[in-house]
Amino acid sequence: MNNSFSPARFSLLFKKTLLERPMQLLGLAGLSLALTFFTYIYCKIMAGFDTAQNASFMLGLVGGGCFLASFVYGYFSSSAMGSSYLTLPASHFEKWLCGVLLTGIAYMLIFLLFYRFIDTIFVGIYHRSLDPNGPFYKQLYEQVEIFPYDGFVANKGFIMFLNFAGAMLLGSLYFNKTSFIKVALIVCGFWLIMYLLNLLIAKMMIQNVDGAVPYVLVFIDMNKETGRIELPEKVIHIVEVAIQIIIPAILWLLAYLRLKEKEF
């Protein structure tokens, strides 16, 4: 039998992980979907469809995915559970892959299917409520569309999910207790430092700097108007590749290495 991966052994581990802690894993996933649903309704009533779709999508995918990732390796919250988990007859690669599949693939697929289902229903109700004979029917109809998974907000959501969920998965292996809060504080602190550092560098090089997006663009105050200076296209491309591919890959792979360290 392969010491690194065995389909039969991995299948048993995956089932055990789901059935052993259904309230933590399935319960958290269900809670995230429920919050997504109620956020959609609340924001739709208070601010309209655009806000409802964007807010509920980001909350459900990024927030729910990160929260679930922080609990996947919750075995290490106690020494007894951690020792029991490490002695399971499965390779560290299979244990890591189990966490990746649950967080990075299974939850994302379930969420996307659920979100498309509720979004289609709400948009359909809105379209059917319009008067086809009204003078602004076409305009009102086209104002509300099904949330596109290849749009700007969705793309940003996927990128944030890969980065933040990877950080939470890694953090859950370093912090045995309250890992979600600790990692969230570290991530917020990191981005604050990056923002302030980028702003400081921009002010040292450019006058009248009004604000800055870390390593992307700088806003400049120009006689009560705001201008912007962007990085060269090639540099922006490098930054995008780093954020979209390199950093997430490093985080998810570091989780594998950390889990491997715990087994020795």
C-alpha positions as CSV (number, residue, x, y, z in Angstrom):
1,M,0.0,0.0,0.0
2,N,1.2,3.5,-0.9
3,N,2.5,5.2,2.3
4,S,1.6,8.7,1.0
5,F,-1.8,8.1,-0.5
6,S,-4.3,5.3,-0.7
7,P,-7.8,6.0,-2.1
8,A,-9.4,3.5,0.3
9,R,-7.6,4.8,3.3
10,F,-8.3,8.4,2.4
11,S,-12.0,7.7,1.9
12,L,-12.2,6.3,5.4
13,L,-10.4,9.3,6.8
14,F,-12.7,11.7,5.0
15,K,-15.8,9.9,6.2
16,K,-14.4,9.8,9.8
17,T,-13.6,13.5,9.7
18,L,-17.2,14.4,8.7
19,L,-19.0,11.9,10.9
20,E,-16.8,12.4,14.0
21,R,-17.5,16.2,14.3
22,P,-20.7,16.8,12.3
23,M,-21.8,19.8,14.5
24,Q,-18.4,21.6,14.0
25,L,-18.0,21.0,10.3
26,L,-21.5,20.5,8.8
27,G,-23.0,22.8,11.5
28,L,-20.6,25.6,10.7
29,A,-21.2,25.2,6.9
30,G,-25.0,25.2,7.5
31,L,-24.7,28.3,9.7
32,S,-22.6,30.1,7.0
33,L,-25.3,29.3,4.4
34,A,-28.0,30.5,6.7
35,L,-26.2,33.8,7.4
36,T,-25.7,34.2,3.7
37,F,-29.4,33.8,3.1
38,F,-30.5,36.3,5.8
39,T,-27.8,38.8,4.8
40,Y,-29.2,38.7,1.3
41,I,-32.7,39.4,2.4
42,Y,-31.7,42.1,4.9
43,C,-29.5,44.0,2.4
44,K,-32.0,43.7,-0.4
45,I,-34.6,45.4,1.8
46,M,-32.3,48.0,3.1
47,A,-30.0,48.8,0.2
48,G,-31.1,47.0,-3.0
49,F,-30.0,44.0,-5.0
50,D,-26.4,45.1,-5.8
51,T,-25.5,45.5,-2.2
52,A,-27.4,42.3,-1.2
53,Q,-25.6,40.2,-3.8
54,N,-22.2,41.6,-3.1
55,A,-22.4,41.6,0.7
56,S,-24.0,38.1,1.0
57,F,-21.5,36.6,-1.5
58,M,-18.5,37.9,0.3
59,L,-19.8,37.1,3.7
60,G,-20.7,33.5,2.8
61,L,-17.7,32.6,0.7
62,V,-14.9,34.5,2.5
63,G,-16.3,34.7,6.0
64,G,-17.8,31.3,6.1
65,G,-14.9,29.6,4.3
66,C,-12.4,31.2,6.7
67,F,-14.4,30.2,9.8
68,L,-14.7,26.6,8.6
69,A,-10.9,26.5,7.8
70,S,-10.1,27.5,11.3
71,F,-12.0,24.5,12.7
72,V,-10.9,21.8,10.2
73,Y,-7.9,20.9,12.4
74,G,-9.6,21.6,15.6
75,Y,-8.3,18.3,17.0
76,F,-5.3,20.1,18.4
77,S,-7.4,22.2,20.8
78,S,-6.6,19.5,23.4
79,S,-3.5,17.3,23.8
80,A,-5.6,14.1,24.0
81,M,-7.5,14.8,20.8
82,G,-4.3,16.0,19.0
83,S,-2.4,12.9,19.9
84,S,-5.3,10.7,18.9
85,Y,-5.5,12.4,15.5
86,L,-1.8,12.2,14.8
87,T,-1.8,8.4,15.5
88,L,-4.5,7.8,12.9
89,P,-3.3,5.2,10.3
90,A,-3.2,7.8,7.5
91,S,-0.3,9.8,6.0
92,H,0.1,13.5,6.7
93,F,-0.5,14.1,3.1
94,E,-3.9,12.5,3.4
95,K,-4.8,14.5,6.5
96,W,-3.7,17.7,4.8
97,L,-5.7,16.8,1.6
98,C,-8.7,16.1,3.7
99,G,-8.6,19.6,5.1
100,V,-8.0,21.1,1.7
101,L,-10.9,19.2,0.1
102,L,-13.3,20.1,3.0
103,T,-12.4,23.8,3.0
104,G,-11.1,24.7,-0.4
105,I,-13.3,22.5,-2.6
106,A,-16.3,21.0,-0.9
107,Y,-17.4,24.1,0.9
108,M,-16.8,26.4,-2.1
109,L,-18.9,24.1,-4.4
110,I,-21.7,23.8,-1.9
111,F,-21.7,27.5,-1.3
112,L,-21.7,28.4,-5.0
113,L,-24.6,26.0,-5.7
114,F,-26.6,27.3,-2.7
115,Y,-25.9,30.9,-3.6
116,R,-26.9,30.4,-7.2
117,F,-30.1,28.8,-6.1
118,I,-31.2,31.6,-3.7
119,D,-30.0,34.3,-6.1
120,T,-32.0,32.8,-9.0
121,I,-35.1,32.7,-6.8
122,F,-34.9,36.3,-5.6
123,V,-34.0,37.7,-9.0
124,G,-36.9,35.7,-10.6
125,I,-39.3,37.0,-8.0
126,Y,-38.2,40.6,-8.8
127,H,-38.5,40.1,-12.6
128,R,-42.0,38.6,-12.2
129,S,-43.1,41.5,-10.1
130,L,-42.5,44.0,-12.8
131,D,-45.2,45.2,-15.1
132,P,-44.3,44.1,-18.7
133,N,-46.4,46.9,-20.1
134,G,-44.7,49.6,-18.0
135,P,-42.7,52.3,-19.7
136,F,-39.5,51.4,-17.8
137,Y,-39.9,47.6,-17.8
138,K,-36.8,46.8,-19.8
139,Q,-34.7,49.2,-17.9
140,L,-35.9,47.9,-14.5
141,Y,-35.6,44.3,-15.7
142,E,-31.9,44.8,-16.8
143,Q,-31.0,46.6,-13.6
144,V,-31.2,43.3,-11.7
145,E,-29.4,40.3,-13.0
146,I,-28.2,37.0,-11.6
147,F,-24.9,37.5,-9.8
148,P,-22.0,36.6,-12.2
149,Y,-19.3,34.3,-10.9
150,D,-16.9,35.7,-13.5
151,G,-17.5,39.3,-12.5
152,F,-15.3,41.8,-10.6
153,V,-16.7,41.2,-7.1
154,A,-16.7,37.4,-7.5
155,N,-13.1,37.4,-8.7
156,K,-12.1,39.4,-5.7
157,G,-14.1,37.1,-3.5
158,F,-12.3,34.0,-4.8
159,I,-8.9,35.7,-4.4
160,M,-9.7,36.7,-0.8
161,F,-11.0,33.2,-0.1
162,L,-7.8,31.5,-1.3
163,N,-5.6,33.9,0.7
164,F,-7.6,34.2,4.0
165,A,-8.8,30.6,4.1
166,G,-5.2,29.4,3.5
167,A,-4.1,31.7,6.4
168,M,-6.8,30.3,8.7
169,L,-5.9,26.7,7.8
170,L,-2.3,27.4,8.6
171,G,-3.1,29.3,11.7
172,S,-5.2,26.5,13.1
173,L,-2.1,24.4,13.1
174,Y,0.0,27.0,14.9
175,F,-2.7,28.2,17.4
176,N,-4.5,25.4,19.2
177,K,-7.1,27.6,20.7
178,T,-9.1,30.6,19.4
179,S,-7.1,30.4,16.1
180,F,-9.7,32.3,14.1
181,I,-9.4,35.4,16.3
182,K,-5.6,35.2,16.5
183,V,-5.2,34.8,12.7
184,A,-7.7,37.5,12.0
185,L,-5.8,39.9,14.2
186,I,-2.5,38.9,12.5
187,V,-3.9,39.4,9.0
188,C,-5.5,42.7,9.9
189,G,-2.2,43.9,11.5
190,F,-0.2,42.7,8.5
191,W,-2.4,44.6,6.0
192,L,-2.4,47.7,8.2
193,I,1.4,47.7,8.3
194,M,1.5,47.2,4.5
195,Y,-0.9,50.1,4.0
196,L,1.1,52.5,6.2
197,L,4.4,51.4,4.8
198,N,3.2,51.9,1.2
199,L,1.6,55.3,2.1
200,L,4.9,56.4,3.8
201,I,7.0,55.4,0.7
202,A,4.5,57.1,-1.6
203,K,4.6,60.4,0.5
204,M,8.4,60.3,0.4
205,M,8.4,60.1,-3.4
206,I,5.3,62.1,-4.4
207,Q,3.8,65.3,-3.0
208,N,0.1,65.8,-2.1
209,V,-0.6,62.1,-1.6
210,D,-4.2,61.6,-0.5
211,G,-4.3,57.8,-0.1
212,A,-2.8,54.6,-1.5
213,V,-3.7,51.1,-2.3
214,P,-0.8,48.9,-1.3
215,Y,1.4,48.3,-4.3
216,V,-1.3,49.1,-6.9
217,L,-2.0,52.8,-7.1
218,V,-1.7,56.2,-5.3
219,F,-4.3,58.9,-5.0
220,I,-3.1,62.5,-5.3
221,D,-4.9,65.7,-4.2
222,M,-4.8,68.1,-7.2
223,N,-6.6,71.4,-6.5
224,K,-9.7,69.9,-4.8
225,E,-9.7,67.1,-7.3
226,T,-8.3,63.6,-6.9
227,G,-5.9,62.1,-9.4
228,R,-4.4,58.6,-9.4
229,I,-1.0,57.2,-10.3
230,E,-0.9,53.5,-11.1
231,L,2.0,51.1,-11.3
232,P,3.2,50.1,-14.8
233,E,1.1,47.3,-16.3
234,K,3.9,44.7,-16.1
235,V,4.4,45.5,-12.4
236,I,0.7,45.3,-11.7
237,H,0.6,41.9,-13.4
238,I,3.4,40.7,-11.2
239,V,1.5,41.9,-8.1
240,E,-1.7,40.2,-9.3
241,V,0.1,36.9,-9.9
242,A,1.6,37.0,-6.4
243,I,-1.7,37.7,-4.8
244,Q,-3.8,35.3,-6.9
245,I,-1.4,32.4,-7.2
246,I,1.9,32.6,-5.3
247,I,0.8,33.7,-1.8
248,P,-2.2,31.3,-1.7
249,A,-0.1,28.4,-2.8
250,I,2.5,29.2,-0.2
251,L,-0.1,29.4,2.6
252,W,-1.8,26.1,1.7
253,L,1.6,24.3,1.2
254,L,2.9,25.7,4.5
255,A,-0.2,24.1,6.2
256,Y,1.0,20.8,4.8
257,L,4.5,21.3,6.1
258,R,3.2,22.4,9.5
259,L,1.0,19.3,9.8
260,K,3.9,17.2,8.8
261,E,6.0,18.8,11.6
262,K,3.3,18.0,14.2
263,E,3.5,14.3,13.3
264,F,7.2,14.1,14.4
